[in-house]
Amino acid sequence: MIPFILVCKRISDKFIKDEMTVYAAQASFFIVLSFFPFIMVLMTLVQFVPHLSADMLITVLAALIPNINKSRPLLENAISDLYIHSPGVILWITILTALWSASKGMMSMERALNRIWGPQEKRGYIMSRLICTGYTFIFLIMCIMSLLLLVFGSAIQNFIAHTIPIISEITQNILNLRTLLAVAILITSFTSLYAILPRKKLKLKLQLPGAVFSSLGWILFSFGFSIYFNHFSRFSYTYGSLTAIVLLMLWLYFCICILFVGAEINYFYVRYKEGSFHPYGFEDC
């Protein structure tokens, strides 16, 4: 028990020494900043999906989003405007803005991981930017898949059961394991992030402990966060219409902090495998 406590203290000390909370704040700011242009792009591209009319899109969103009736007129007006107005050059500007902001957030995470691992290999700015942009796409897809499985799993199953009943049994079996699938997706995503993003050659399998910790930490924290703010928080009285943005930034900030704790765990795990780790002291902190 004592060695475990000492290890936790060493991880905590290095987390503070490496100023991970500063990097988490920077990364969460740019990622939140990228949400708005990404949403604009997605909503604009929806009109190009074949055989998908504005009425069909409104029906699907009404089935997926709970308590939509109060804001349905606003939703209908917004979607109707998308189908009337052509995006033109603004679409490309929005895409570039979203990519720039999201990749800046990922570059902040890269700098944090480089700070954790110390001496780095040389990597050009263009290569670093390309890697961060590419991983931004991967990370976004992983997060969307996890969100769909955990949050909208039941709604998706009900929608499929009414529209395509032939495959409803198959999708039901898949969705019954949605929590395990979401955890597996997060573990895969975090393992690759820990191994690829830093400017240091790291073995993929040695990044698993931190990835497992971060995945479970994200899910448990998100669950506790939702319970707290659903029942005990009075944020809506303080921030009004900004409540959603404030909660999003808080949630993302703490989730990225958990991600960096996982990276610190991997740092000491690698040291342990190299033989330079002991619960009562480390060769290098």
C-alpha positions, 0 to 999 in steps of 0.5 A: 500500500505504501509503495502505491501511495508513493508512486501516486505522489511521484506522478502527482509531483511530476504532473505539477512540475511539468505544468500540465494544467497550463497545457490542458487549459491551452488545448481545451481553449483551442478545441472548444474554439474549433467546435463552432466552425466544425458544427457550421461545416457539418450543418452546411454539408448536410444539405449535399447528402442525397435524398435528405430533405430539410423535413427528414433532417428535422425529424431525425434530429427530433428523434435523437435530441431529447426535449427538442420540442421547446426549441423546434421552431428555432431548429426548423428555421436554422435548417431551412436557412441552410437549404436555401443559402449556398455556402460558397467561399464561406464554407472553405474559410470555415473549414480552414478555421476549424482545422487551424483551431483544432490542430492548434489544440492538438499541438498544445497536447503535443507540447505537453507530451514532449514536456513529459518525456524530456529530450526530443527528436527533431521534427519539422514544423510542417511535419508536426502540423501535418501529424497534429492535423491528421490526428485531429481527424482521427480523434474527432471521429473516435470521440463522435463514435463514442458519443453516439454509442454512449449517449444516443445508442438507444435513440439510434436503435429506436430509429433503426427499428422503425426505419430498417427493422431487418437489421434492428436485431443485429444493431441491438446486439452491438448496442448492448455492448456499447459501453465496452465498445466505447471504452475500446475505441477510447483506449485505441485512440489514447494509445495511438495518441501517446505513442505517435504525438510526442517527438520521441520513439515510444512502443505502442504496447507500453502506452496501454496503462495510461490509455486504460486509465484515461479511458476509464477516467473520462467515462467515470468523470463524465458520468459524475460531471453530468450527475452533479450539474443536472442535480446540484449546479446553479450554473444557468443562473450565473452564466445564462445562455453561456452555460453550455459553453462554460460547462463544455470548457470545464468538462474538456479541461478536466478530461485533458488533465486526466489524459495528461495524468495517463501520460505521466503514468506511462512515463513511469511505467516505461522507466519501470520497464527500463529498470530505472524505476523504484517506488521509493525513488526515481533515476530521473523525474 
